[in-house]
Amino acid sequence: MKGLCVLAALVLIAIPSHAQVELRTQQVLPSEVTVRFEGGLATANYAKVLTTLGEANLINLLVYIDTVGVTPAIALKNLGYLAGSQVSPELDRYLCRANAHVCDVDGKTLATNWRNGKPLEKGPELDAWMARKGQPCGQVSSKSALPRYVLCMPEALTKPYSSFAEIKYTAGKDESLSKIVTQRTFGCVKFDAECRKLIMEFNPGTKPFSSSFFGTLTLPVRAYRVTFPVHSPDQFARLTTALDKTIGELTRSGQQTAETPRVYYTVPFEAKKQGGAVRLASLPPDPDSRQTLKEMNYPYLTDADFKSVAFEKVIVGVWDSAVDERHCDYVDSSGATAFLAVDAIPFRAEVDPRIPTKAGSCGTDRQPLTERWDHGTFTTGVIGARMNGRGVIGGHPLAQLWAWEITAERLRDDPIPSFSRRYGKPQVINLSITDDLQHQTPTDLDAIIRRYARAILFVASAGNAMDRNGRPVADPDPINAGDACQIFPACLSQVPATAGNVISVVALDQNGDRLKGAHPTQYGTAFDVAASGMATSTLYGDWIGTMDGTSVAAPFVTALAALIKSKALDQTPTPAQLKERILATVDFSSDFDVLVRFGRINYKRALDFDTDVLQPQQQFVNNAFNQRRRIKKSPSETLTVQTGVLDDQNWTPQNLAVSSIRRIQFDSATQTFWVAFVDGTGALKKARSVKFAQNATLKFGDANSPREFNVSQVLDYTCALDCK
């Protein structure tokens, strides 16, 4: 199987049902299919699926030598082919029919009668069969000729893992949370302080232990996965068709309770990097990355700037290639490291390029870059390089980092539960990667992203526009909202199930234009925001270097999300609220209207969220006017929209509730406005070319001193983070 070459996007998910998100259109044959079973009914569901696939001849039966005389349950357990510890009657009957030479099924009672046993003596016959162990039964002999110590066992390697699942819960009506997580989902051994903390962390903005709670919770579960190799397009089609039918039967109730079947299947996530080296001379001097940050209105360019703000602990994950955790720019002035954990694949001399030699001094320039060692080190530095007076600085130089080296094989198991139990939940995870295969089936990474829709924000690069031979496409077509979007995981930002916890990022050059050249960016209104795609950052071995591409743009957005979270931790913003804040506070422009759905990120505006900010146009500026004030947002407060463009359609006249408005920005070129607002479904929308009625006003002040401000005089209005 090809490993994850890391670095720029991902895809979709099928939790809790079998329904697959219909985004992928071109079918590419994956190497395997993994069926996943979660929660209290995992063992029963496993038996149902395995039996169905086995009776449809979609699972190989392999030779197993019973040397001690064991039951099929023990044989399955010894092989690692059993979810739980029990074989259900249904699975037992399937195994019996597959081993008719040593088993009969009673036609009336459906009871099984096993006659298998261990070899009576050692000898050439036993040696010959031992040599055939693990081979397909159908290729060694007819079943009638099989000895009683030879069993035909299904090829279904099963592995337990920890996971999370969304479960509907009503306090007082359903069983207690303690019983659900310890006896139904089996996500916690004990309902202790550690278990309760885990539930709190993965349900931000809620009170899961409240006696009046009603809604959906993300809860820990015990899960199993079984992987089936794919041999041909026909076998893959038959396998997925059978799985769709079986899983559909298991989930037809459509309820997400602790006892509801939670079965779905995934394929490996293959990826490619989305950035590469550029000549330093092609960029303006930016030895420590401050200039690049200033282009996005970054407010903390000195150590004193950071010390002026109270930032709380925030954990940021970087899923990428190898990261040099010993780099001098990941150590602050006190000697403390930026990393909570670094989970990397050991160096393999037979396949890996040589590790770069160490720089003579911290922050020395180096070219060329090596993907295996430099890509992950670079993106991590963009996020969290320390402000230590050496090398470069990251967007959040106080973030606590979790570097996890991503491969297709490692994504089979979700790394988040084990990390979270030890260190705490990551609030944001950077994905400077894209899927290298286009197919309709969700990948292992898709499943992880959907699993944490309410708990973790994922930031994904939009991908570089390259042809099948890896050459840049000089003038790619835009991918707009409504188009078939095949750039994953970035395209998950438009899928309803994951729209709230995925931000997709387009890359800009140093002039704020669409990044072109060797690593041209994908772009269009299918993607959320834009950020600088050219920067200087850390390279393996205490070096620094310059890279461009969407891999560079995504970590700038990740850093912004982490800053908001750590500054507003007492408000416990959800992933959806973090995303809304970043999108609503961008720089709007007619150029950005074409490049992305919203605009270019603006650090300072996004982080100024304690109260509403109302900025008048220059000709209406009054020195006595306080721009920081609470705007009235009662249900009766509305603004009348006369004209505008929303989703490329003319916006009909209507009254827009002030409480729904997140942003108003004046466009001096057209004397109209951009407006970001939340629609009736809770989705953030952007309208352009908006004209308000002449009497449209924003009101503020108290009953004793009411004030109002005509919208026609507004340069910029930004609602507070809570927008109340």
Stockholm file with secondary structure:
# STOCKHOLM 1.0

chainA/1-724         MKGLCVLAALVLIAIPSHAQVELRTQQVLPSEVTVRFEGGLATANYAKVLTTLGEANLINLLVYIDTVGVTPAIALKNLGYLAGSQVSPELDRYLCRANAHVCDVDGKTLATNWRNGKPLEKGPELDAWMARKGQPCGQVSSKSALPRYVLCMPEALTKPYSSFAEIKYTAGKDESLSKIVTQRTFGCVKFDAECRKLIMEFNPGTKPFSSSFFGTLTLPVRAYRVTFPVHSPDQFARLTTALDKTIGELTRSGQQTAETPRVYYTVPFEAKKQGGAVRLASLPPDPDSRQTLKEMNYPYLTDADFKSVAFEKVIVGVWDSAVDERHCDYVDSSGATAFLAVDAIPFRAEVDPRIPTKAGSCGTDRQPLTERWDHGTFTTGVIGARMNGRGVIGGHPLAQLWAWEITAERLRDDPIPSFSRRYGKPQVINLSITDDLQHQTPTDLDAIIRRYARAILFVASAGNAMDRNGRPVADPDPINAGDACQIFPACLSQVPATAGNVISVVALDQNGDRLKGAHPTQYGTAFDVAASGMATSTLYGDWIGTMDGTSVAAPFVTALAALIKSKALDQTPTPAQLKERILATVDFSSDFDVLVRFGRINYKRALDFDTDVLQPQQQFVNNAFNQRRRIKKSPSETLTVQTGVLDDQNWTPQNLAVSSIRRIQFDSATQTFWVAFVDGTGALKKARSVKFAQNATLKFGDANSPREFNVSQVLDYTCALDCK
#=GR chainA/1-724 SS CCCCBCCBCCCCCCCSSSCCCTTCCSCCCCSEEEEEEESTTHHHHHHHHHHHHHHTTCSCEEEEECSSCCCHHHHHHHHTCCSSSCCCHHHHHHHHHHTTTTEEECTTTCCEEECCCCCSSCSHHHHHHHHTTTSBGGGTCCGGGCCTTEEEEECCEEEEEEEEEEEEEETTTSCCHHHIIIIISBCCSSCSHHHHHHHHHTSTTCCTTCTTCEEEEEEEEEEEEEEEECCCHHHHHHHHHHHHHHHHHHTTTCCCSTTSCEEEEEBCCCEEECCEECCGGGSCCCTTSHHHHHTTTCCCCSHHHHHTSCCCCCEEEEEESCCCTTCGGGBCTTSCBSEEEEECCCCCTTTSCCCCCCCSSTTEECCSCCHHHHHHHHHHHHHHCCCSSSSCCCSSTTCEEEEEECCTTGGGSCSHHHHHHHHCCCSEEEECEEESCCCSSCBHHHHHHHHTTTTCEEEEECCBCBCTTSCBCSSCCCCCTTSCCCCTTGGGGGSTTTTTTEEEEEEECTTSSBCCTTSCBCCSTTSCEEEECEEEEEETTTEEEEEESHHHHHHHHHHHHHHHHHHSGGGCCCHHHHHHHHHHTSBCCHHHHHHSSSCBCCHHHHHCCSSCEEEECGGGCCTTCCSBCCBCCCTTCEEEEEEEEETTEECCCEEEEGGGEEEEEEETTTTEEEEEEECTTSCEEEEEEEEECTTCEEEESCTTSCEEEEGGGEEEEECCSSCC
#=GC SS_cons         CCCCBCCBCCCCCCCSSSCCCTTCCSCCCCSEEEEEEESTTHHHHHHHHHHHHHHTTCSCEEEEECSSCCCHHHHHHHHTCCSSSCCCHHHHHHHHHHTTTTEEECTTTCCEEECCCCCSSCSHHHHHHHHTTTSBGGGTCCGGGCCTTEEEEECCEEEEEEEEEEEEEETTTSCCHHHIIIIISBCCSSCSHHHHHHHHHTSTTCCTTCTTCEEEEEEEEEEEEEEEECCCHHHHHHHHHHHHHHHHHHTTTCCCSTTSCEEEEEBCCCEEECCEECCGGGSCCCTTSHHHHHTTTCCCCSHHHHHTSCCCCCEEEEEESCCCTTCGGGBCTTSCBSEEEEECCCCCTTTSCCCCCCCSSTTEECCSCCHHHHHHHHHHHHHHCCCSSSSCCCSSTTCEEEEEECCTTGGGSCSHHHHHHHHCCCSEEEECEEESCCCSSCBHHHHHHHHTTTTCEEEEECCBCBCTTSCBCSSCCCCCTTSCCCCTTGGGGGSTTTTTTEEEEEEECTTSSBCCTTSCBCCSTTSCEEEECEEEEEETTTEEEEEESHHHHHHHHHHHHHHHHHHSGGGCCCHHHHHHHHHHTSBCCHHHHHHSSSCBCCHHHHHCCSSCEEEECGGGCCTTCCSBCCBCCCTTCEEEEEEEEETTEECCCEEEEGGGEEEEEEETTTTEEEEEEECTTSCEEEEEEEEECTTCEEEESCTTSCEEEEGGGEEEEECCSSCC
//
